[in-house]
Structures are given as structure tokens and as C-alpha cells.
């Protein structure tokens, strides 16, 4: 059985273009997993295996692999940096024990870096930071540290500083061991240490003192050693630092240049030194579906089997395959497992370890491992797999709501059924991708997280399923709400021969100053029997989903059920459901309804010469400019912009800046529609 203390389940996450896949590629090379380094720009990176990833030079899907370093086994997940594929990061966070967050030494803490950091905070994932691209023009290690303090509200623990920067970047200095590390060859395979160069000695002394002071606040032994001026061993510093990282008190910072093969080996060492093994984390909690009580699963081989299904993928040869993280016990090929929420028993087919899109078949997956299973019936992201005798269901995952839609039709009628099947599989794979049929036009409407997301979906339909489609211009997913309170009564009374229908419901609607829909039952006892209240609530919820004012989902309202009446014979659940919907329609239209539209937060980095043109374009799009910062010869513009005004922005920015401007855009909030 594997020694769990020698396993690390880690991910790499960052803003787009910070160098995640390049860093992963180097880790694979130095650990001996691959013989030749692949490059993202050349479309030869091992972890970017999809044709779309290789063509566009971006990561679209989270890819998993396993490497070995100094007797430790490291399971790695390389995640996308583009906000449209944030679900890939979200579901990876759920199963990771530790994370390397990569920051660009030029761009610093960018919007998606903040999103990733918040996601890691939400799932309480211990992490280390790696400041990459130290060799690039404009690289500034200390500026990134300042941004980490300001934007992420944390105190970074500096473990390395760069020797030089930009084209003079030569190596790194280890603050704990007080030595300089230089790489000897182009591939970065061999490196040696030297004493700290004279010009850096003061800085290293200052940072080491700062490090010991931070650790002294956290640990008594270091406190005593520091103030008694007793030498503190390197092992002790690392041990205390590790404890602090596991408890999310400390976030160590390292630096290097993945593209030029500098700083990667110390980064892998830091993964072993500071990031947790499965046994360092608290036991996972879940609900026993039979008793309704919360239970825990220890990370032990002897505990009952429990795993989380965190990703579904379509394989051309095997159909649907499922990525799982085993939290306790073990599973063999051919074993039976219980699957929740559907609560059914399935038999496992085959088990695999993944290396990007290549599979190695194995006979068993045990606690702490991340692998792939086949053979079970259709399952979705967030399902729990457990021992049939010891059921447990983990908390389901939450997924962001799509903000953009297009209509999609096959070019030939013969592909109609084929398209429906393909879209069904794509929805199983990606919980942020939705498909519905417009009742009025009969068109298929597909919704996703952004233009790029839907572009990739249509590209996959063409390549993987051989279906060419007509795609409409993007449509915005609006929301409806009210601006003032309103009261209305819904009456559904039908008298026919025999039993009729009778339901009367009176409701009060009010605007809610936070996201969501709140339903309160304020009916006096006996006015309507209790068994009909769920039917009233169901009617209200259904009406909120289908919309009233313009047919968009309703949000941010509070509904009080205040009165009504019933008939002892004719009343039924259906009559109260319909009465509630009638009351909702009337009250909503009396509440001065408005449309809400999605607003995006935008960060644009442009050379100074083009700033005027970019700002004029933003003003023409009615964007609200929040801030303009200067970084060397570049300007960083932060703004908010209605999604409807953002379509085609990538092309416009390219032409305004002759291809030198870059931008990132992500969903910010819903606000009243402007025109």
C-alpha cells in the first residue's frame, strides 16, 4: 500500500498567459515523465492535448498527470486561465490538497489571479505562489509582492528573490538556506549553489529576519530561539512554515522563469516541503443518506470507500469516462459502488491513471489517488461514489450561471438527431453549458460563460461530431426584477360536473437587495391546509424560472404568502399551484418590473501611445472607467461594461492597438438595463 505521507495532489492555476502549462511542462521534464519539453507557442505542450488548445495556445480543459520526485508521488492537475473555463478550475479546487498559483512578473496580480485565489480561499486549499517570467521585459518581483498584499490582502512569505531581472535574470537566492542558485545549461537540468552575491547580502539578511519574525509569532520554539539569538535549524524553519501553510496562515513566494528553465526544481522541492499530503488534511465530511446525519471519512486505506466524481469526459473509444478523487478506502476494477444523488448501485468497469489524454490501465485506486473509471451509468460532476454498505454523500458542487446565449441549427436536417445527442454529451461534460429550446421559434438556444466558451463548443461539434452549424449572433441572458412592492390575489376556480378545481392565493411581492428569491409563508393557521403550501411555493418558483415581464428568469425578490382560501372537496395541489402563478403574474406587473443585464469587469493593458484611442472606444461603449495605473511604459485600465456592449471587443482592441493591447473580462454583477 502507498505511504500516504509521500503523496501530493496539487494543481496549477493562474491568470491566462501567466505560464501554467509551460511550468507544468518543465515539471514533467525534470521529473522524467517526458523526454522533450513541449512548448505552448509551438502547439506541442503535452498537457494541452485538444486540437483547439494547440491551435489557440490556451488551456481549455483541466488535464491530469502523475510524476515522481525524490520518492514522492505528485498528482498534478493543470487548469485553464481563461475566465470562460472557470468551471474547470472550480471543480479541480474541490479535489486538490494544495495549489501552485502562478503570477506573471510583468502583469502581477491580474483579475483571473484574484478569482483563482478566492476560489482557493473558498475551498481552503493551502498554496504557494510562483512569480514566473522573471526574464521578461518589465519584470518586477517586488511590484508583484506589493500587489499580493494590496489586492489579495495577505502577507506573502518570501522564500526566494531573483538575481537580476529581465534579460539580466541569472538565478534565485534561497532566503532560508542563504545561498544563490545558478543553472548551468540551456535545458536547466543542472544547477549549482554559491554564496549570496555581495550586493544582495543586506536584502537577504533583512528578508530572513522578517521571515523569522513572522514564524516567531506562530511558534514558541522559534520565538525563544530568535530572541535568545540561538541558531535555528533549517529543518525547524521548514517544519513551522509547513504547519502555517497547511493552516492557511502563510503563503510562500518563489520565483523563476519556466520558459528559460530557471527555478523549477526548487519549486518542486517546495511542493514536497510545504504542501499537504492526504493525511495532513482534516477528514472529509458528508451526509449519510439513510440516517440524515453528518459523518466523516478518515484518509485511510481501512476506511470504507468514498470518492468524489469531479469531471466527466467523452472518450472516442470508451464513451463517458469519469475522473474521481478517492478520499478513503480503495476500489478495484469490477467492484460495485453506490452513486449519489441518484442513489443507485453501479459496477465499475476499468480503472486508469491519466497522463493528459493518455490512459494507463490499473487494477486498483486507493485513498489519496486521482484516477479515471469507466462502466458506470451516466453520471455528472459532483456525484459521490461510495461503498454500498457504508453510504455517504458529499456536499454537491455549485456552478456559475451562463451569461451569454446563441441559437444553433445544423446546416443539414439529417444532422438534427445527431446534434441533440452531441449537445446532451457536452452538457454532461460541462455543467456551465446549457441547452434549451425556444418555445416560440423552436430554435435550440445554447448558453455558456462567454464568446470563447461557445466558440469552442461549436468548434468541437464540427471536429468531434462532424456537425456543421449555423450560429446566430450572441444574445445576452437578462434577468427580471421589480422596483416596488405589490399585492395580488390569484383565483383558480373551475366548476364542472363532478369534482372541480378551487384555489385562491394572495401574495405580497417586494424587491430584495441581495441575490436570490425568498419565499415566506405568513398565512394564519387553518386558512389553507399545510399540505398545499409546497404546491404554492412550486408555482411561485416555476413562474420565476420562466419569467413574466419579458420571459427572462426573475431574481432578487421576496414573496410573502399572506392569505387565501380553499374548498374541502375541490381544492388540489394543482389548483393552488396555478393560483400562485396567477397571483405572481399580476403582482409582478404591478411592481414596476425592470430588466437587469450582466455587467463585466474589464482589465486592459495597453502601451501608453494607444491609451487615448482605447478610452474613446470604452466611452463609446458606455463603459465606466474605474482606474488607470501605470506600469513602466504600459497603462492598465480597469472598467465595468455591459455585456451587450462588449461583443467583438477582442477584434476592436487588436485593431486599435495594432495587436499590442491585451484584455481580460469576467462577469461582475447584474444591474438595471441602461436603455
Secondary structure as UniProt FT lines:
FT   HELIX           4..6
FT   STRAND          7..14
FT   TURN            16..17
FT   HELIX           20..30
FT   TURN            31..32
FT   TURN            40..43
FT   HELIX           51..56
FT   STRAND          63..69
FT   TURN            70..71
FT   STRAND          72..78
FT   HELIX           83..85
FT   HELIX           86..95
FT   STRAND          98..104
FT   TURN            105..107
FT   HELIX           111..122
FT   TURN            123..124
FT   STRAND          126..132
FT   TURN            134..135
FT   TURN            137..138
FT   HELIX           141..152
FT   STRAND          156..158
FT   STRAND          160..163
FT   HELIX           166..168
FT   STRAND          171..174
FT   TURN            175..178
FT   STRAND          179..183
FT   TURN            186..187
FT   STRAND          191..194
FT   HELIX           198..218
FT   HELIX           220..227
FT   TURN            228..229
FT   HELIX           234..246
FT   TURN            247..248
FT   STRAND          251..255
FT   TURN            258..261
FT   HELIX           264..274
FT   HELIX           278..280
FT   STRAND          284..287
FT   TURN            289..291
FT   STRAND          294..297
FT   TURN            301..302
FT   STRAND          306..315
FT   TURN            316..318
FT   STRAND          319..328
FT   STRAND          330..332
FT   TURN            333..334
FT   STRAND          336..340
FT   TURN            341..343
FT   STRAND          344..347
FT   STRAND          351..355
FT   TURN            356..357
FT   STRAND          358..362
FT   STRAND          364..366
FT   TURN            367..368
FT   STRAND          370..373
FT   TURN            381..382
FT   STRAND          384..386
FT   STRAND          404..410
FT   HELIX           413..415
FT   HELIX           416..429
FT   TURN            431..432
FT   STRAND          434..437
FT   TURN            439..441
FT   STRAND          444..448
FT   HELIX           451..465
FT   STRAND          469..471
FT   STRAND          475..476
FT   STRAND          479..482
FT   STRAND          486..494
FT   STRAND          501..511
FT   STRAND          517..521
FT   TURN            525..526
FT   HELIX           530..532
FT   HELIX           533..546
FT   STRAND          557..565
FT   TURN            568..570
FT   HELIX           573..590
FT   STRAND          593..607
FT   HELIX           608..610
FT   HELIX           611..620
FT   TURN            621..622
FT   STRAND          624..631
FT   TURN            632..633
FT   STRAND          634..642
FT   HELIX           643..645
FT   TURN            646..648
FT   HELIX           649..656
FT   TURN            657..659
FT   STRAND          662..672
//
